[in-house]
Amino acid sequence: MAQKLLNYKYYMSEVKEKLIELIKVQPEDANAEEILKEIAFSNMVDRGIQDSLQSNTISNQKMEKRIRSKWK
C-alpha cells in the first residue's frame, strides 16, 4: 500500500510538472479557455501515444467504415 501511494504521488508530481510547463509556454495574452484547450489537446495526444504503444489501434479501413456508418 505504501509503495502504491508513493507511485501515485510521483505520478501526480509528473502531472503537475507537465501542466505547469504547458501553461508556461502559452503566450502572455492567452486566456483560460485557450490554455484549457491546449491542456485537453496535449492529454488527447498522450492518450493516443499510449494507445499506439499498447497496440490499441484500428486500421484506417475500419475507421473509415465506422465513420461512414455513422454518417448515413
Contacts in CASP RR format, 6 or more apart in sequence:
PFRMAT RR
TARGET T0000
AUTHOR 0000-0000-0000
METHOD contacts of the structure
MODEL  1
MAQKLLNYKYYMSEVKEKLIELIKVQPEDANAEEILKEIAFSNMVDRGIQ
DSLQSNTISNQKMEKRIRSKWK
18 42 0 8 1.000
19 39 0 8 1.000
22 35 0 8 1.000
22 38 0 8 1.000
22 39 0 8 1.000
22 42 0 8 1.000
23 35 0 8 1.000
26 34 0 8 1.000
26 35 0 8 1.000
26 38 0 8 1.000
30 38 0 8 1.000
50 56 0 8 1.000
51 57 0 8 1.000
END
